[in-house]
Amino acid sequence: MKENIESGIYHVRDDEPLSTNDLIRLISESLGKKSHIWQLPKVFMNAAAVIGGTLKLPLNKERLRKLTENYVVSNDKIKQALGIDKMPVSAKEGMRKTLDSFS
């Protein structure tokens, strides 16, 4: 590992993104339970958000957008600074170890 890393903004993330559904499955597996993920039609969710916005409910179009958008950043800068090609632990492996530590 390098001792003198240049100061700056680094995005610390896993090499592969983990979806919310993947995270739910990992948590369910660690608890020994079956995951229950509902696949709702997009048109239904959009309609609920419009109604929620009109009625001042917690779900509106802006909140739905924030809940469903992808937010993936690059970790190339930190890997280059550390002189590594890939992060030492995968996202799934790290989550499994973390979840197992709670049991």
C-alpha positions as a Markdown table, in Angstrom:
| # | Residue | x | y | z |
|---|---|---|---|---|
| 1 | Met | 0.0 | 0.0 | 0.0 |
| 2 | Lys | 1.3 | 3.5 | -0.8 |
| 3 | Glu | 2.2 | 5.8 | 2.1 |
| 4 | Asn | 1.9 | 9.2 | 0.4 |
| 5 | Ile | -1.4 | 9.4 | -1.5 |
| 6 | Glu | -2.3 | 12.7 | -3.1 |
| 7 | Ser | -5.0 | 14.7 | -1.3 |
| 8 | Gly | -8.3 | 14.8 | -3.2 |
| 9 | Ile | -11.8 | 13.5 | -3.5 |
| 10 | Tyr | -12.0 | 9.7 | -3.9 |
| 11 | His | -15.1 | 7.6 | -4.3 |
| 12 | Val | -14.8 | 4.5 | -2.2 |
| 13 | Arg | -17.1 | 1.9 | -3.7 |
| 14 | Asp | -17.1 | -1.7 | -4.7 |
| 15 | Asp | -16.1 | -2.8 | -8.2 |
| 16 | Glu | -19.6 | -4.1 | -9.0 |
| 17 | Pro | -22.7 | -2.2 | -8.0 |
| 18 | Leu | -25.2 | -4.0 | -5.7 |
| 19 | Ser | -28.8 | -3.5 | -6.5 |
| 20 | Thr | -31.5 | -3.1 | -3.8 |
| 21 | Asn | -33.0 | -6.4 | -4.8 |
| 22 | Asp | -29.6 | -8.1 | -4.4 |
| 23 | Leu | -29.2 | -6.5 | -1.0 |
| 24 | Ile | -32.6 | -7.7 | 0.1 |
| 25 | Arg | -31.7 | -11.3 | -1.1 |
| 26 | Leu | -28.5 | -11.2 | 0.9 |
| 27 | Ile | -30.2 | -10.1 | 4.0 |
| 28 | Ser | -32.9 | -12.7 | 3.6 |
| 29 | Glu | -30.3 | -15.4 | 3.1 |
| 30 | Ser | -28.4 | -14.4 | 6.2 |
| 31 | Leu | -31.6 | -14.6 | 8.2 |
| 32 | Gly | -32.5 | -18.0 | 6.7 |
| 33 | Lys | -35.7 | -16.6 | 5.2 |
| 34 | Lys | -37.1 | -16.3 | 1.7 |
| 35 | Ser | -37.1 | -12.9 | 0.2 |
| 36 | His | -40.3 | -11.4 | -1.0 |
| 37 | Ile | -39.8 | -8.8 | -3.7 |
| 38 | Trp | -42.8 | -7.4 | -5.4 |
| 39 | Gln | -42.5 | -6.5 | -9.1 |
| 40 | Leu | -44.9 | -3.6 | -9.5 |
| 41 | Pro | -45.6 | -2.1 | -13.0 |
| 42 | Lys | -43.9 | 1.2 | -13.6 |
| 43 | Val | -47.2 | 2.8 | -14.7 |
| 44 | Phe | -48.7 | 1.9 | -11.3 |
| 45 | Met | -45.8 | 3.4 | -9.4 |
| 46 | Asn | -45.9 | 6.6 | -11.5 |
| 47 | Ala | -49.7 | 6.9 | -10.9 |
| 48 | Ala | -49.3 | 6.4 | -7.1 |
| 49 | Ala | -46.6 | 9.2 | -7.1 |
| 50 | Val | -48.8 | 11.6 | -9.0 |
| 51 | Ile | -51.7 | 10.9 | -6.6 |
| 52 | Gly | -49.3 | 11.2 | -3.6 |
| 53 | Gly | -48.1 | 14.5 | -4.8 |
| 54 | Thr | -51.6 | 15.8 | -5.3 |
| 55 | Leu | -52.7 | 14.6 | -1.8 |
| 56 | Lys | -49.4 | 15.7 | -0.1 |
| 57 | Leu | -48.6 | 12.1 | 0.8 |
| 58 | Pro | -45.0 | 10.9 | 1.5 |
| 59 | Leu | -44.7 | 9.3 | -2.0 |
| 60 | Asn | -44.5 | 11.9 | -4.8 |
| 61 | Lys | -42.7 | 12.1 | -8.2 |
| 62 | Glu | -39.5 | 13.5 | -6.7 |
| 63 | Arg | -39.2 | 10.9 | -4.0 |
| 64 | Leu | -40.0 | 8.1 | -6.5 |
| 65 | Arg | -37.3 | 9.3 | -8.7 |
| 66 | Lys | -34.8 | 9.4 | -5.9 |
| 67 | Leu | -35.8 | 5.9 | -4.8 |
| 68 | Thr | -35.5 | 4.3 | -8.3 |
| 69 | Glu | -32.6 | 6.1 | -9.9 |
| 70 | Asn | -29.2 | 4.5 | -10.3 |
| 71 | Tyr | -26.3 | 6.2 | -8.5 |
| 72 | Val | -23.1 | 4.6 | -9.5 |
| 73 | Val | -19.7 | 6.4 | -9.3 |
| 74 | Ser | -16.3 | 5.4 | -10.5 |
| 75 | Asn | -13.6 | 4.1 | -8.1 |
| 76 | Asp | -10.9 | 4.2 | -10.7 |
| 77 | Lys | -9.1 | 7.2 | -9.0 |
| 78 | Ile | -8.7 | 5.5 | -5.6 |
| 79 | Lys | -7.6 | 2.2 | -7.2 |
| 80 | Gln | -5.0 | 4.0 | -9.2 |
| 81 | Ala | -3.8 | 5.9 | -6.1 |
| 82 | Leu | -3.5 | 2.6 | -4.2 |
| 83 | Gly | -1.9 | 0.8 | -7.1 |
| 84 | Ile | -4.5 | -2.0 | -7.3 |
| 85 | Asp | -6.6 | -3.3 | -10.2 |
| 86 | Lys | -9.6 | -4.4 | -8.1 |
| 87 | Met | -10.9 | -3.9 | -4.6 |
| 88 | Pro | -9.8 | -6.7 | -2.2 |
| 89 | Val | -13.3 | -7.8 | -1.2 |
| 90 | Ser | -16.4 | -8.0 | -3.5 |
| 91 | Ala | -19.6 | -6.2 | -2.5 |
| 92 | Lys | -21.5 | -9.5 | -2.0 |
| 93 | Glu | -18.6 | -11.1 | 0.0 |
| 94 | Gly | -18.3 | -8.0 | 2.2 |
| 95 | Met | -22.1 | -7.8 | 2.8 |
| 96 | Arg | -22.2 | -11.5 | 3.7 |
| 97 | Lys | -19.4 | -11.1 | 6.2 |
| 98 | Thr | -21.1 | -8.0 | 7.7 |
| 99 | Leu | -24.5 | -9.7 | 8.0 |
| 100 | Asp | -22.9 | -12.9 | 9.4 |
| 101 | Ser | -21.2 | -10.8 | 12.1 |
| 102 | Phe | -24.6 | -9.8 | 13.4 |
| 103 | Ser | -25.7 | -13.4 | 14.1 |
